[in-house]
């Protein structure tokens, strides 16, 4: 690890640490050694520790941009750059994610019921909701009886909206 920190090259580090004569063998050893490290450990090894990231965030939070005024050039806060510094740093350490995961009650999968072509998520407080029902309850659907009694479209990828 010490040699890797100096060279930042896994193959070179393996050649020096293991006294390899064959560069291909050193490349494989270096690859295996890096694979054993987690991303946080690798970041720490190259100097991107939490403390250094905090220094970077502090510097980024002070970013300015020059603007020209009638009195000359003036430095004003660069909020876009400041935001990017903070966002990137938090993402690198796994403290911020772009993913949004939706789940049902107590982490269960979301459940949907389709009623006459209208989808809604049943709520536990909705008296019309019957999660155990094998077929949709058509009594809650307003509209003409022909729509309420219509057969559901078969499952599949073919287009069920043919006009012919």
Secondary structure, 3 states (H helix, E strand, C coil): CHHHHHHCCHHHHHHHHCCCCCHHHHHHHHHHHHHHCCHHHHHHHCCCCHHHHHHHHHHHHCCEEEEEECCEEEEEECHHHHHHHHHHHHHHCCCCCCCCCCCCHHHCCCCCEEECCEEECCCCCCCCCCCCCCCCCHHHCCCCHHHHCCCCCCCCCCCCCCCC
